[in-house]
Amino acid sequence: MAAIIRPPFSLQSDLHWTTLVQEQFRLIVPRSVKGKDWAGLLAREPFVRYDRASFGGRQVDRFLRKMHIAVRDTCELDELDAIVKLVGNGVGVAIVPQTAVYRRWPAGVRAIDLGHHTFHRDIGLVHRARRTMSEPAQMLAQLIEAAAR
């Protein structure tokens, strides 16, 4: 059993997926940056890119291509905390998932909803069929699922 971000490919037939939580992506901007037009802000402000080699970064890249928005990359990172800190320090704007850690954004950061264009990533458990899991593993899976609700 493993807790992971849902991969963009199908799982083996003997594995099952249980979604624990969906994390919506948001545009985050330095608090000093005015405006709520997310598309305009993306086109205008320097962009701190979520690494395209990661599942989440690929989702951001697909979103930007789908929306036909050209951004001005300043850097590309696969560390959400570092991205949030860079945005808070005024380096640029970014699209990141709103994780449990960031139910409230740091003081120097403000989040803008993407409206009906909002997308999300799933966090969940990959496991074998419950009938083939040991009793302790089944109990752990149930506890994790309950805690995620």
GIMOTA-V804218 format. One record per residue. N is the residue number from 1. SS is DSSP state (2 for helix, 1 for strand, 0 for the rest). OMEGA is omega in whole degrees, 0 to 359 (999 if undefined). D_FIRST is the distance of its C-alpha to the first C-alpha in Angstrom with 1 decimal. Layout:
n=N ss=SS omega=OMEGA d_first=D_FIRST
n=N ss=SS omega=OMEGA d_first=D_FIRST
//
This chain:
n=1 ss=0 omega=178 d_first=0.0
n=2 ss=1 omega=173 d_first=3.8
n=3 ss=1 omega=185 d_first=7.1
n=4 ss=1 omega=168 d_first=9.7
n=5 ss=1 omega=182 d_first=13.1
n=6 ss=0 omega=180 d_first=13.4
n=7 ss=0 omega=181 d_first=14.8
n=8 ss=0 omega=180 d_first=18.3
n=9 ss=0 omega=180 d_first=17.6
n=10 ss=0 omega=177 d_first=16.3
n=11 ss=0 omega=174 d_first=13.0
n=12 ss=0 omega=185 d_first=13.4
n=13 ss=0 omega=180 d_first=14.7
n=14 ss=0 omega=179 d_first=12.2
n=15 ss=1 omega=180 d_first=9.3
n=16 ss=1 omega=179 d_first=9.6
n=17 ss=1 omega=173 d_first=10.0
n=18 ss=1 omega=179 d_first=10.7
n=19 ss=1 omega=177 d_first=13.1
n=20 ss=1 omega=183 d_first=13.4
n=21 ss=1 omega=173 d_first=16.5
n=22 ss=1 omega=180 d_first=19.0
n=23 ss=1 omega=181 d_first=20.8
n=24 ss=1 omega=176 d_first=24.3
n=25 ss=1 omega=180 d_first=26.1
n=26 ss=1 omega=168 d_first=29.4
n=27 ss=1 omega=175 d_first=32.3
n=28 ss=1 omega=183 d_first=33.0
n=29 ss=1 omega=173 d_first=36.5
n=30 ss=1 omega=182 d_first=38.5
n=31 ss=0 omega=181 d_first=40.1
n=32 ss=0 omega=180 d_first=43.5
n=33 ss=0 omega=182 d_first=42.9
n=34 ss=0 omega=175 d_first=44.6
n=35 ss=0 omega=179 d_first=43.8
n=36 ss=0 omega=181 d_first=41.2
n=37 ss=0 omega=186 d_first=41.5
n=38 ss=2 omega=181 d_first=38.1
n=39 ss=2 omega=178 d_first=39.3
n=40 ss=2 omega=179 d_first=42.5
n=41 ss=2 omega=178 d_first=40.7
n=42 ss=2 omega=181 d_first=38.3
n=43 ss=2 omega=188 d_first=41.4
n=44 ss=2 omega=188 d_first=43.5
n=45 ss=0 omega=173 d_first=41.4
n=46 ss=1 omega=187 d_first=39.7
n=47 ss=1 omega=173 d_first=36.0
n=48 ss=1 omega=190 d_first=33.2
n=49 ss=1 omega=171 d_first=30.7
n=50 ss=1 omega=188 d_first=26.9
n=51 ss=0 omega=181 d_first=26.1
n=52 ss=0 omega=177 d_first=26.2
n=53 ss=0 omega=180 d_first=23.7
n=54 ss=0 omega=179 d_first=20.9
n=55 ss=2 omega=181 d_first=19.4
n=56 ss=2 omega=178 d_first=21.3
n=57 ss=2 omega=176 d_first=24.4
n=58 ss=2 omega=178 d_first=24.6
n=59 ss=2 omega=178 d_first=24.5
n=60 ss=2 omega=180 d_first=27.4
n=61 ss=2 omega=178 d_first=29.2
n=62 ss=2 omega=180 d_first=29.1
n=63 ss=2 omega=181 d_first=30.3
n=64 ss=2 omega=178 d_first=33.2
n=65 ss=2 omega=179 d_first=34.2
n=66 ss=2 omega=182 d_first=34.1
n=67 ss=0 omega=181 d_first=36.3
n=68 ss=0 omega=179 d_first=38.6
n=69 ss=0 omega=175 d_first=38.4
n=70 ss=0 omega=181 d_first=39.4
n=71 ss=0 omega=176 d_first=38.3
n=72 ss=1 omega=182 d_first=39.7
n=73 ss=1 omega=172 d_first=36.9
n=74 ss=1 omega=177 d_first=37.5
n=75 ss=1 omega=182 d_first=34.3
n=76 ss=1 omega=185 d_first=30.7
n=77 ss=1 omega=174 d_first=27.8
n=78 ss=0 omega=179 d_first=24.0
n=79 ss=0 omega=186 d_first=24.1
n=80 ss=2 omega=179 d_first=24.4
n=81 ss=2 omega=180 d_first=26.2
n=82 ss=2 omega=178 d_first=28.7
n=83 ss=2 omega=180 d_first=29.4
n=84 ss=2 omega=179 d_first=30.1
n=85 ss=2 omega=178 d_first=32.3
n=86 ss=2 omega=178 d_first=34.2
n=87 ss=2 omega=179 d_first=34.8
n=88 ss=2 omega=178 d_first=36.0
n=89 ss=0 omega=174 d_first=38.4
n=90 ss=0 omega=181 d_first=39.9
n=91 ss=0 omega=181 d_first=38.7
n=92 ss=0 omega=178 d_first=37.8
n=93 ss=1 omega=181 d_first=35.6
n=94 ss=1 omega=171 d_first=32.0
n=95 ss=1 omega=182 d_first=29.6
n=96 ss=1 omega=175 d_first=26.3
n=97 ss=1 omega=175 d_first=23.6
n=98 ss=0 omega=184 d_first=24.5
n=99 ss=0 omega=177 d_first=21.5
n=100 ss=2 omega=178 d_first=21.3
n=101 ss=2 omega=183 d_first=23.0
n=102 ss=2 omega=171 d_first=25.8
n=103 ss=0 omega=173 d_first=26.6
n=104 ss=0 omega=181 d_first=30.0
n=105 ss=0 omega=177 d_first=31.1
n=106 ss=0 omega=185 d_first=33.1
n=107 ss=0 omega=183 d_first=36.8
n=108 ss=0 omega=185 d_first=37.7
n=109 ss=1 omega=173 d_first=35.4
n=110 ss=1 omega=182 d_first=35.8
n=111 ss=1 omega=178 d_first=33.5
n=112 ss=1 omega=179 d_first=34.9
n=113 ss=0 omega=179 d_first=33.3
n=114 ss=0 omega=177 d_first=33.3
n=115 ss=2 omega=182 d_first=34.6
n=116 ss=2 omega=175 d_first=33.9
n=117 ss=2 omega=181 d_first=32.5
n=118 ss=0 omega=174 d_first=29.5
n=119 ss=0 omega=185 d_first=26.2
n=120 ss=1 omega=170 d_first=22.7
n=121 ss=1 omega=179 d_first=19.2
n=122 ss=1 omega=171 d_first=16.1
n=123 ss=1 omega=183 d_first=13.3
n=124 ss=1 omega=180 d_first=10.2
n=125 ss=1 omega=169 d_first=6.7
n=126 ss=1 omega=183 d_first=5.6
n=127 ss=1 omega=174 d_first=4.5
n=128 ss=1 omega=178 d_first=7.2
n=129 ss=0 omega=184 d_first=10.2
n=130 ss=2 omega=183 d_first=10.5
n=131 ss=2 omega=179 d_first=13.2
n=132 ss=2 omega=178 d_first=11.3
n=133 ss=0 omega=176 d_first=8.8
n=134 ss=0 omega=180 d_first=10.7
n=135 ss=2 omega=177 d_first=12.6
n=136 ss=2 omega=179 d_first=11.4
n=137 ss=2 omega=177 d_first=7.7
n=138 ss=2 omega=180 d_first=9.6
n=139 ss=2 omega=178 d_first=11.8
n=140 ss=2 omega=179 d_first=9.5
n=141 ss=2 omega=179 d_first=8.2
n=142 ss=2 omega=179 d_first=12.0
n=143 ss=2 omega=179 d_first=13.1
n=144 ss=2 omega=179 d_first=11.3
n=145 ss=2 omega=180 d_first=12.7
n=146 ss=2 omega=180 d_first=16.0
n=147 ss=2 omega=182 d_first=16.3
n=148 ss=2 omega=182 d_first=15.9
n=149 ss=0 omega=999 d_first=18.8
//
